[in-house]
């Protein structure tokens, strides 16, 4: 599923982002003691500033209120884009959450099992995966770190 318009399909867009966040936070829970409460929220008061065109009262900009989805966890937040499929959404969330955890703990997350550095995001076909950035070896699919062998 690819949801382009949050305003027209808010339930579908929220479901997509919740599914993506659930996969990433499953990895967090499986590999750390972090138990952040997270949520995908709809901010209906976001303003998109558009240029004024062909108006008799001059030029400038005006605001149009548009709904926008956000991922919020432990004092962190990020605006969620549109036009993402589930795999792209998982990658987007994984990048943000990885940054939040590293900033919070000052430790590599997820840590490569063979080295001391954080794993990198990659993909196997379209499936988001965690890989070693040095040897490019698969660590686990995103959402399956606790089941990695």
Beta strands, then each sheet from edge to edge (+ up, - down):
strand 1: 2-3
strand 2: 38-51
strand 3: 61-73
strand 4: 76-80
strand 5: 84-85
strand 6: 120-124
strand 7: 127-131
strand 8: 138-141
sheet 1: 1+ 5-
sheet 2: 2+ 3- 4+
sheet 3: 6+ 7- 8+
end
